[in-house]
Amino acid sequence: MSQEPDWMQEGISADEYFEEYFSDKEINFSLKKKPQNKKTSLNNKLIIITLVFMFAFCGWLIYENTLQRQSIKGLTAQNESLQEEADKVAPLRESYDRIYEKFEELQKENNILEMKHSVLEKEHNDTITNSSEYQTLLLEYTELQSSFSELETQYNELLSDNEELTAEIKSLNSQLHEEKTKVTNLMAEKSSLKNQIQNLQTQKNKLANQIAQLQSKPAAPQKSSSTTNATKNNTQTQNIPYKQNYHGAVYITRTGECYHYESPCGRGTYYKSTWAVVNQRGLRPCEKCVMH
């Protein structure tokens, strides 16, 4: 399709085309009334263009005016809200002004009182400096301070001595505890030895009685060695201490100090023994299995 205007396709001038167009639309222009030359047609075009620009300019002005009115409305609303806030703040501003006035008055009074205080302090210092009592008190204070220093030194020395004595007391207490433990063990051994001595004394008395009886009887023919050993074993069996706990055998350990009626009685290795070995080693009865 051709992109040329209609008046160029029809082979007529632009003026004739527009005259026919506006005459069909029943629009009266001055172009119909009188013939126009090219200069007049150009002026008319310029006028039309000018009018178009004027209308466009007027539209732009109207648009700008509308924007300004909207902005004015917004500013008016902001102004009203600010005015309301200002109305709210006004009482606070008044109270602030009153408080600030009072603060300034108090500040002035404070300055006056500070001046009076400095004057009185100066007078007081002058009075104290010139006073003989102050000098005396100052000397006493110096002496007391020196004596306090000496006492503090003595206190520190005594404190160090006390710490040393405390350490010695702790050491002595530990030694005392060890000695008490040893004494307790010795007392237990002593009681055990007493029991052994009593048992041996009893056995001794019985043997002495038996010897006396044998000496008072007439001499009997000699018996065999087996009969003699049996007699000895019966005699030893009769002299066994704590028979109620005896079960027919006595047990010892290699390094122990007690003999036992039960095996095992505690820690260690137990061996079956005889009363002769027990008496030879001087073993004492066990408190758990013999004397219980």
Buried (B, 14 or more C-beta within 10 A) or exposed (E): EEEEEEBEEEEEEEBEBBBEEBEEEEEEEEBEEEEBEEEBBEEBEEEEEEEEEEEEEEEEEEEEEEEEEEEEEEEEEEEEEEEEEEEEEEEEEEEEEEEEEEEEEEEEEEEEEEEEEEEEEEEEEEEEEEEEEEEEEEEEEEEEEEEEEEEEEEEEEEEEEEEEEEEEEEEEEEEEEEEEEEEEEEEEEEEBBEBBEEBBEEBEEEEEEEEEEEEEEEEEEEEEEEEEEEEEEEEBEEBBBBEEBEEEEBBBBEEBEBBBBBBEBEEEEBEEBEBEEBBEEEBBBBEEBBBE
